[in-house]
Amino acid sequence: MQRENGQEQVGYFAISVAARMLGVHAQTLRSYERQGLITPSRTKGRIRLYSVEDIRQAQQVRRLIEELGLNIAGVEIILRLTDRIRTLELQLEQMRVQLDECERPKARR
């Protein structure tokens, strides 16, 4: 989530705050967690803490279900494929950097 000044927001939110931010009931977030769609961290006292990335993930889940009409299985597939694409894009970028380094002429001594 971006602030107006363009800086990335950081922090953790309790389930009630996260639910309010998303416009859903806290039980909806618990359901997403039970179904493995989001994984908030927990305190030693087992209180759920939602990061900005958790909020983004929950927004995506909500959009896929409510706006696109996907069921839970469809959401799981899309989330898994999205993560796989991100991983492959990072690997591709690393390989491009390595290739560029190999193609540069070596400095003569």
Buried (B, 14 or more C-beta within 10 A) or exposed (E): EEEEEEEEEEEBBBBEBBBEBBEBEBEBBBBBBEEEBBEBEEEEEEEBBBBBEBBEBBBBBBEBBEEEEBEBEEBBEBBEEEEEEEEEEEEEEEEEEEEEEEEEEEEEE
